[in-house]
Amino acid sequence: MEKGWDLFRFYIDVESGTKDKKQENLRQLIEDAKQHKFDVILSKELSRLARNGKLSYEIKDIAEKHNIHIITFDNAINSLKGNIHMFGLYAWVYEQESQRTSERIKAALNTNAKRGNFHGSNAPYGYKVIDKKLVLAGDYTPEVVKSIFDLYLCGKGFDSIARSLSKKGYPTPSQVAQKSNAGRYWHGSTIKTILTNPHYTGDLVQGRETTRSVTSQSRHSIPEENQIVVKNTHQAIISQETFDTAHELMRSRKKNYTKVNIHIFTNALYCSDCGTGMWYRQNRTGYICGSYARHGKIACTQRTIKEKDLKETILSDIKKMAQVINDKEYLNTLAEETLKKQKQVAQLLNNIENEIKASKGKKKRYLEMLAEKQITHEEYREVADDKQERKNELNIKRSGLEASLRHDEFLGRIEKLRNTISSFLPLHEVTEEILHHFVERIEVDNHGIPMITYRFSISPS
């Protein structure tokens, strides 16, 4: 550069938009400024930095705190010359201008919508966009939409329909739209979105949602009477009567919907293969893999565990532990083993201390050799780095060994466990409180056998 400055980095998308998703580089600029990776921020115009008031004030504060200068080529700001006092006013002005620009864009989109032009980022599943008009996709997707409505009207639920489509291998709407985060399985929420999309009747219905402000991603629904509806703009996939019937059925199901009971193991029980939470099924009086329940065999294998059996296993384990911690002979044996281990650990710690002292002595000798020019700086640095790395390893090992010497803590754990179990005696039933105190996680293998990780342990290690 003509001033002899070194260029650290371009923050390209600083110039675009006020939405959070368009501000990644602007936020990166802020993080880099906090770490003082550069001394000057150069911008073509102040508007590139000040379209979002909150972020622009953050940039200004960080620049002042970290002694970083801001210079714009439109001469609005040049902190090298001291004229940064107008930054806040400019930021407010630019944000207001961005808001007005956003409103003008919305107005233009609304005008196009009234003309029957589709302005969504992706066409609804089953359609494609040609010259701003919705046109039936020339593939299987319109038939999939029809089958979704048919299955729903035949009594199938959202999840059941989704499971059926996943089993048949139909690509999801996200996959058809080639989205980077597209999942391979259909979900009930996707089915509901299709069933509630009025575009499938041949009418263009737009302006159903809007953002609250130019700097916010928060969206809210617009009342039906204020939405933009243009009749018969494109070929329908289903009839208005079918759409209305599906909506009426949806309302009646919602009215009669009974909230699912959260069973005791709902947030503690997981499939050992896919890691998904297990779902309770009343007809099995037990739990099945959530992935299998939602998507079938293509997602995971079937496994079942009875709630009653799981409760009995946990109660039995806790009762056995209660017997162990009250068995004085067993505890004496544990204490002897602990003392024996402590002696071994003490010897290891002594060896580590001796090695650290020897390492310090060697480092000191090498420093003296460097002072006497018997070795070069590079040779000293190499040896010093090796010694420091070994010292770090020894310190980490020492910390772990020192922790294992805390015999009092071990005895304290046993006493705490004894008191906790005593507070729940007599043990007759597994409650949520007992589960919270004693169980960390439960995984179920493909044979329905539980692997329970308890919070308690009386191991001296």
C-alpha positions in Angstrom: 0.0 0.0 0.0 1.2 3.5 -0.7 1.5 4.4 3.0 3.7 1.3 3.6 1.0 -0.6 5.6 0.8 -4.3 5.5 -2.7 -5.7 4.5 -4.0 -8.2 7.1 -7.3 -9.4 5.6 -10.3 -8.4 3.4 -13.7 -8.7 5.1 -15.7 -9.0 1.9 -19.3 -9.3 3.0 -19.1 -6.3 5.4 -20.6 -4.3 2.6 -23.8 -6.4 2.3 -27.0 -6.5 4.3 -28.1 -6.0 7.8 -29.3 -9.6 8.6 -27.2 -11.6 11.0 -26.5 -14.3 8.4 -24.8 -11.7 6.2 -22.6 -10.4 9.0 -20.2 -13.3 9.6 -17.2 -11.3 8.2 -18.2 -8.2 10.2 -18.3 -10.2 13.4 -15.0 -11.8 12.4 -13.6 -8.3 12.0 -14.8 -7.5 15.6 -13.2 -10.6 17.0 -9.9 -9.9 15.2 -9.9 -6.4 16.5 -10.3 -7.6 20.1 -7.2 -9.7 19.6 -5.4 -6.7 18.0 -4.5 -8.5 14.8 -4.4 -5.2 13.0 -4.1 -1.4 13.7 -6.3 0.2 11.2 -9.8 -0.5 9.7 -10.1 0.8 6.2 -13.6 1.0 4.6 -14.7 2.4 1.2 -17.7 4.1 2.9 -18.8 4.4 6.5 -22.1 2.9 5.4 -20.3 -0.4 5.0 -19.5 -0.4 8.7 -22.6 1.3 10.1 -25.7 -0.2 8.6 -26.4 -2.1 11.8 -26.4 0.2 14.8 -25.6 -2.4 17.4 -22.6 -3.8 15.6 -21.3 -0.4 14.5 -21.3 0.9 18.1 -19.4 -2.3 19.0 -16.8 -1.6 16.4 -16.4 2.0 17.6 -16.0 0.9 21.2 -13.5 -1.8 20.4 -11.5 0.5 18.2 -11.3 3.0 21.1 -10.4 0.4 23.7 -7.8 -1.4 21.6 -6.3 1.8 20.0 -7.4 0.7 16.5 -8.0 3.5 14.0 -11.0 3.7 11.6 -10.6 5.4 8.2 -13.2 5.6 5.4 -12.4 6.7 1.9 -15.5 9.0 1.8 -13.8 11.1 4.6 -16.7 10.6 7.0 -14.4 9.1 9.6 -10.7 9.3 10.1 -9.6 8.6 13.7 -6.0 9.4 12.8 -7.2 13.0 12.6 -9.5 12.7 15.5 -12.9 13.0 13.8 -14.7 10.0 15.2 -17.3 11.8 17.3 -19.9 11.7 14.5 -19.7 7.9 14.2 -22.9 7.3 16.3 -25.0 9.8 14.4 -23.8 8.3 11.0 -24.6 4.8 12.3 -28.2 5.8 13.2 -28.7 7.5 9.8 -27.4 4.5 7.9 -29.6 2.1 9.8 -32.6 4.2 9.2 -31.7 4.3 5.5 -31.4 0.5 5.5 -34.8 0.2 7.1 -36.3 2.5 4.4 -34.6 0.5 1.7 -36.0 -2.7 3.1 -39.5 -1.3 3.2 -39.1 -0.2 -0.5 -38.0 -3.7 -1.4 -40.9 -5.2 0.4 -43.3 -2.9 -1.4 -41.8 -3.9 -4.7 -42.2 -7.6 -3.8 -45.8 -7.0 -2.8 -46.5 -5.3 -6.1 -45.0 -8.3 -8.0 -46.9 -10.7 -5.8 -50.2 -9.0 -6.7 -49.3 -9.6 -10.4 -49.0 -13.3 -9.7 -45.2 -13.4 -9.5 -43.6 -15.9 -7.1 -40.7 -14.4 -5.1 -39.8 -17.1 -2.6 -36.2 -18.4 -2.4 -37.4 -22.0 -3.2 -40.4 -23.2 -5.1 -42.9 -25.3 -3.1 -42.2 -29.1 -3.3 -43.8 -30.3 -6.6 -43.2 -27.0 -8.5 -40.4 -25.2 -10.2 -40.2 -21.5 -11.0 -40.1 -20.3 -14.6 -40.2 -16.5 -15.4 -41.4 -15.8 -11.8 -44.3 -18.2 -12.2 -44.9 -21.5 -10.5 -45.0 -24.5 -13.0 -45.6 -28.1 -12.2 -42.3 -30.0 -11.8 -41.9 -32.6 -14.6 -41.1 -35.4 -12.2 -42.6 -37.5 -9.4 -42.9 -34.8 -6.8 -46.5 -33.6 -7.7 -47.6 -37.2 -7.2 -45.9 -37.3 -3.8 -47.8 -34.2 -2.8 -51.1 -35.8 -3.8 -50.2 -39.0 -1.9 -49.5 -36.9 1.2 -53.0 -35.4 1.2 -54.5 -38.8 0.4 -52.7 -40.5 3.2 -53.6 -37.8 5.7 -57.3 -37.9 4.7 -57.2 -41.7 5.2 -56.2 -41.2 8.8 -52.4 -41.3 8.7 -50.6 -38.9 11.0 -47.7 -36.5 10.1 -45.0 -38.9 11.4 -46.6 -42.0 9.9 -46.6 -40.3 6.4 -43.0 -39.1 6.8 -41.9 -42.6 7.8 -43.7 -44.1 4.7 -42.0 -41.6 2.3 -38.6 -42.2 3.9 -39.0 -46.0 3.6 -39.9 -45.6 -0.1 -36.7 -43.6 -0.6 -38.3 -40.3 -1.9 -35.8 -37.4 -1.6 -36.9 -34.8 0.9 -37.8 -31.2 -0.1 -34.5 -30.0 1.1 -32.7 -32.6 -1.0 -34.7 -31.6 -4.1 -33.8 -28.0 -3.4 -30.2 -29.1 -3.0 -29.7 -27.4 0.3 -26.3 -28.0 1.9 -27.9 -29.2 5.3 -30.5 -31.4 3.7 -31.4 -34.5 5.7 -32.1 -37.9 4.3 -35.3 -38.6 6.3 -38.7 -37.0 6.0 -40.1 -35.4 9.2 -43.6 -34.8 10.5 -43.0 -31.1 10.5 -42.3 -31.2 6.7 -45.5 -33.1 6.1 -47.5 -30.5 8.0 -45.8 -27.7 6.0 -47.0 -29.3 2.8 -50.5 -29.9 4.1 -50.9 -26.2 5.1 -49.4 -24.7 1.9 -52.3 -23.1 -0.1 -50.1 -22.9 -3.3 -51.1 -26.5 -4.0 -54.7 -25.3 -4.8 -53.4 -23.2 -7.7 -53.6 -19.9 -5.8 -50.6 -17.7 -5.1 -50.6 -16.8 -1.4 -47.7 -14.6 -0.3 -46.8 -12.2 2.5 -47.6 -14.8 5.1 -44.6 -13.8 7.3 -42.4 -10.7 7.8 -39.4 -9.6 9.8 -39.9 -7.2 12.7 -37.0 -4.9 11.6 -34.1 -4.7 9.2 -31.6 -5.9 11.7 -33.7 -8.8 13.1 -34.1 -12.3 11.8 -37.2 -12.8 14.0 -40.3 -13.4 11.9 -44.0 -13.2 12.7 -47.1 -14.3 10.9 -49.4 -11.9 9.1 -53.2 -12.3 9.5 -54.9 -14.1 6.6 -56.9 -10.9 5.7 -53.6 -9.0 5.1 -51.9 -11.7 3.0 -51.6 -11.3 -0.8 -53.8 -13.8 -2.6 -54.0 -14.1 -6.3 -56.4 -16.8 -7.6 -55.6 -19.4 -10.3 -52.0 -18.3 -11.1 -50.7 -21.8 -11.7 -51.8 -25.4 -12.2 -53.2 -26.9 -9.0 -52.0 -30.2 -7.6 -54.9 -30.8 -5.3 -58.4 -29.3 -5.3 -59.6 -26.6 -2.9 -62.1 -29.0 -1.5 -59.3 -31.5 -0.6 -57.2 -28.7 0.9 -60.1 -27.5 3.1 -61.0 -31.0 4.2 -57.4 -31.6 5.3 -57.5 -28.4 7.2 -60.7 -29.2 8.9 -59.3 -32.6 9.9 -56.2 -31.0 11.2 -58.2 -28.6 13.4 -60.4 -31.5 14.8 -57.3 -33.6 15.6 -55.6 -30.7 17.3 -58.8 -30.1 19.4 -58.9 -33.7 20.5 -55.1 -34.0 20.9 -54.0 -35.4 24.3 -50.6 -34.3 25.4 -48.2 -37.2 25.5 -47.2 -38.3 29.0 -43.5 -37.9 29.7 -42.5 -41.2 31.2 -39.8 -41.5 33.8 -37.0 -42.7 31.5 -37.8 -40.4 28.6 -34.7 -38.2 29.0 -32.3 -40.9 30.4 -32.8 -43.8 28.0 -30.9 -44.0 24.7 -30.3 -46.4 21.8 -26.8 -47.8 22.0 -26.5 -47.9 18.2 -27.7 -44.5 16.9 -27.7 -42.6 20.2 -31.3 -41.4 19.8 -33.6 -41.2 22.8 -36.0 -44.1 23.4 -39.7 -43.5 23.1 -42.4 -44.9 25.4 -45.1 -47.0 23.7 -48.2 -47.8 25.7 -49.0 -51.0 23.7 -45.5 -52.4 24.6 -45.5 -50.9 28.2 -41.9 -50.0 27.4 -39.5 -48.1 25.2 -38.3 -48.4 21.6 -35.6 -46.6 19.6 -36.8 -43.1 18.6 -35.1 -43.3 15.2 -36.8 -46.7 14.5 -40.2 -45.2 15.7 -39.9 -42.3 13.4 -38.3 -43.7 10.3 -38.4 -47.5 10.6 -35.7 -50.1 9.7 -33.9 -47.8 7.4 -32.8 -45.7 10.3 -32.1 -48.2 13.1 -32.9 -51.7 14.4 -35.9 -52.6 16.5 -35.3 -53.0 20.3 -37.6 -52.9 23.2 -37.2 -52.7 27.0 -40.0 -52.9 29.5 -40.3 -50.1 31.9 -41.1 -52.5 34.7 -37.9 -54.6 34.1 -35.8 -51.4 34.0 -37.2 -50.2 37.3 -36.5 -53.6 39.0 -32.9 -53.6 37.7 -32.2 -50.1 39.1 -33.8 -50.8 42.4 -31.8 -54.0 42.7 -28.5 -52.3 41.9 -29.2 -49.5 44.5 -30.1 -52.0 47.2 -26.9 -54.0 46.5 -24.9 -50.7 46.8 -26.7 -49.9 50.1 -25.5 -53.3 51.4 -22.0 -52.8 50.2 -21.5 -49.4 51.8 -22.8 -50.8 55.1 -20.5 -53.8 55.0 -17.7 -52.9 57.4 -15.5 -55.8 56.4 -15.7 -54.9 52.7 -15.0 -51.2 53.5 -12.0 -52.2 55.6 -10.6 -54.1 52.6 -11.2 -51.1 50.3 -9.4 -48.9 52.8 -6.4 -51.3 52.9 -6.3 -51.3 49.1 -6.5 -47.5 49.0 -3.5 -47.2 51.5 -1.5 -49.7 49.4 -2.2 -47.7 46.3 -1.3 -44.5 48.1 2.2 -45.8 48.9 2.7 -46.7 45.2 1.5 -43.3 44.1 3.8 -41.6 46.6 6.8 -43.4 45.2 5.8 -42.4 41.6 5.4 -38.8 42.8 8.9 -38.9 44.4 10.3 -40.2 41.1 8.6 -37.3 39.2 9.9 -34.7 41.6 13.5 -36.1 41.2 13.2 -36.0 37.4 11.9 -32.4 37.5 14.8 -31.3 39.8 17.3 -33.1 37.5 15.7 -31.4 34.5 16.1 -27.9 36.1 19.7 -28.7 36.8 20.4 -29.7 33.2 18.7 -26.6 31.9 20.8 -24.4 34.2 24.0 -26.1 33.0 23.0 -25.5 29.3 22.3 -21.9 30.2 25.8 -21.6 31.6 27.2 -23.2 28.4 25.3 -20.7 26.3 26.8 -17.8 28.4 30.2 -19.2 27.8 29.5 -19.6 24.1 30.1 -23.4 24.2 26.7 -23.9 22.5 24.7 -21.8 20.1 21.3 -20.1 20.8 19.6 -22.6 18.5 21.1 -25.6 20.4 20.1 -24.1 23.7 16.6 -23.4 22.5 16.2 -26.9 21.2 17.2 -28.4 24.5 15.2 -25.9 26.6 12.0 -26.6 24.5 12.4 -30.4 25.0 13.0 -30.0 28.7 9.9 -27.7 29.1 7.7 -30.1 27.1 8.8 -33.0 29.4 8.3 -30.8 32.5 4.7 -30.0 31.3 4.0 -33.7 30.9 5.4 -34.5 34.3 3.3 -31.7 35.9 0.1 -33.1 34.4 0.9 -36.6 35.5 1.8 -35.3 39.0 -1.6 -33.5 39.3 -3.4 -36.7 38.5 -1.5 -38.7 41.0 -1.9 -36.2 43.7 -5.7 -36.3 43.2 -5.6 -40.1 43.7 -3.9 -39.6 47.1 -7.0 -37.9 48.6 -8.1 -40.7 50.8 -10.3 -38.4 52.9 -12.2 -37.5 49.7 -12.7 -41.2 49.0 -14.1 -41.8 52.5 -16.2 -38.7 52.1 -17.8 -40.0 48.9 -18.8 -43.2 50.6 -20.3 -41.3 53.5 -22.2 -39.0 51.1 -23.5 -42.0 49.1 -24.6 -43.7 52.4 -26.5 -40.6 53.5 -28.2 -40.2 50.0 -29.3 -43.8 49.9 -30.6 -43.6 53.5 -32.7 -40.6 52.6 -34.7 -42.7 50.1 -35.2 -45.8 52.4 -37.2 -47.9 52.3 -36.7 -48.4 48.5 -39.9 -49.6 46.9 -40.3 -47.6 43.6 -38.0 -45.8 41.2 -39.1 -42.1 41.2 -37.8 -39.2 39.1 -35.9 -38.0 42.2 -34.2 -41.3 42.7 -33.3 -41.4 38.9 -31.9 -37.9 39.1 -29.7 -38.7 42.1 -28.4 -42.1 41.1 -28.5 -42.6 37.3 -26.4 -40.7 34.7 -27.4 -42.5 31.5 -28.9 -45.7 30.3 -28.2 -47.3 26.9 -30.1 -50.2 25.4 -28.4 -52.7 23.1 -30.1 -54.5 20.2 -31.1 -57.3 22.5 -32.9 -55.0 24.8 -30.3 -55.3 27.5 -29.7 -52.0 29.5 -26.2 -50.7 30.2 -26.7 -48.3 33.2 -24.1 -45.6 34.1 -24.6 -44.7 37.7 -23.6 -41.4 39.3 -22.3 -43.2 42.4 -18.9 -45.0 42.6 -16.9 -46.3 45.6 -13.8 -47.0 43.6 -10.8 -45.6 45.3 -9.3 -44.5 42.0 
